[in-house]
Amino acid sequence: MVGNMYPRLRIDLAKIRHNAQTLRELARPWGIDIWGVTKVLCGAVQVGEAMMAAGIATLADSRLENLARLPTAERALLRLPDPRQAEAVVRLAHWSLNSELVTLEALSQAALAAGKRHRVLLMVDVGDLREGLWPDEVIPFVRQALHLPGIEIAGLGTNLTCFSGVLPDPTNLGVLVQLAAELKRLSLVECQVISGGNSSSLELLQQGKIPKGINNLRLGEAIILGRETIARRPLPGLFTDAVTLQAVAIEVIEKPTLPTGSIGQDAFGQRPAFTDLGVRRRAILALGRQDVHPEGLLPLEPGVRVLGASSDHLLLDTSDYPEGVKVGQVFSFGLTYGALLAASTSPYVVKQFISHPEREGT
Ligand SMILES: *Cc1c(COP(=O)(O)O)cnc(C)c1O
């Protein structure tokens, strides 16, 4: 043990709970229920519990090992299963997202063997080109899948603004609603859940433009970081600082902005460029690419600018910071989704869960 206290992710559970509750209340008048997505915080139990305390009944994560950690809520596996893990999927998840018949066959066998009924959210690709059946394949696919015992085709879902950045709109979400209506008309499936996407659908929700019939959203970033994900605008009434990153200054020295000597490549094969801003007060923080995605750090203290980072060192310009900067001083950052993902999956970053901010000790 080396007694590391930093770098540290400070995760305020009361704020996460507040965000989840506010989003539930925003969606409820439209008949929309929310699945709480925990993957960006590695399915932390405390985060799952905070979402459940906000009234969320279904927790969703992309990884089975995270689902195994989560509390006893209803659980959904977001990433399409590997058929060879069917036994674990059926054991750890009540729902999974699917688009392949061979996988459904494996899930069916596993569910039968376990004496369970596993629910399937069938994914439809309405244009973003990540997972999902093409809309015109859905009906024939369902006709085949209906023969499989142990599983239930319990809904349709789509995922947008992920691979191609395609935005949700009334037309592409309308495709889901029409397909669900068609499945009902043909007496094939009564969809319990028609899931209209992730945090990128919140803008449409706020405008009241989510087509009637969509009754579910799967929200991660909006709950954890308080932002929608089209323009990454803060959502009204939500905390954007439920998760922050802290790191420590290990050197504070005034240095020129122009390096001395001839310039080759930096540690990552890039050829850096410099502008002469004279002598600046620079701080090195014990934080680097092994801990976080430095481009996604948003300094919370005034007058602090991120200059760059190598594997283990983050360089800050602190010349405009209003006070003296000392070695050992802790700096705080907000995070983009990518930076949070990196920090939360880094074994070097301490995770501190805070349930009562007013009684925080350290
Ligand atoms: C990650 C994920 C979500 C949640 O996305 P956010 O942008 O964090 O709200 C929803 N659905 C699927 C399939 C996902 O993989």
The ligand as an ORCA input file, in Angstrom:
! r2SCAN-3c Opt
* xyz 0 1
  C     -24.475      3.857    -22.719
  C     -25.793      3.520    -23.252
  C     -26.899      4.287    -22.882
  C     -26.787      5.530    -22.021
  O     -26.212      6.587    -22.741
  P     -26.042      8.055    -22.118
  O     -25.636      8.902    -23.250
  O     -24.999      7.940    -21.053
  O     -27.371      8.434    -21.558
  C     -28.134      3.899    -23.374
  N     -28.267      2.824    -24.176
  C     -27.229      2.065    -24.547
  C     -27.444      0.897    -25.446
  C     -25.947      2.389    -24.095
  O     -24.911      1.636    -24.481
*
